[in-house]
């Protein structure tokens, strides 16, 4: 990595560990079949996309799950618990890495998120770390459901670039989804793909940041 002034971080499986199989199994336990085509790391039903951009509420999402699955007897609590099952937590040391990066670069968070996961994560940060949110680790943290946009669409990248007058060529985007990196590259950003089991600290060392 050369001439890096700014870093834009993804959240899931870059900073916060997630495991889609956990939610797949949780939905299956509720009697919902074919969950792999329902949602996964690379593909998800339009219902999840709508939740990601704040187009629908958590209650409307639960209604949608009941409708699509044909499981009208499932209550909101069970659906939300299954959807949150993929949220594992923040590996030890990741917050320290973020603070180190913030001391060297302008840093930003750009997360495809949703009302349900966001509320869980905010509660988790308070409970386990005594933090009110993620704002202390970045110049600005962005969440798709609060922006009405989501990756890999170009508009969400362009918003952050323009809002903070970032020079794309001097900006590194770190994500675990190859399809998101494709858009970032088209817009001129430098990119880095995170793949498990590489940790955030190991990635930073590998890139020489």
Secondary structure, 3 states (H helix, E strand, C coil): CCCCCEEEECCECCCEEECHHHHHHHHHHCCCCCHHHHECCCCECHHHHHHHCCCCCHHHHHHHHHHHHCCCCCCHHHHHHHHHCCEEEECCCHHHHHHHHHHHCEEEEEECCCHHHHHHHHHHHHHHHCCCCCHHHCCEEEEHHHHCCCCCCHHHHHHHHHHCCCCHHHEEEEECCHHHHHHHHHCCCEEEECCCCCCHHHHHHHHCC
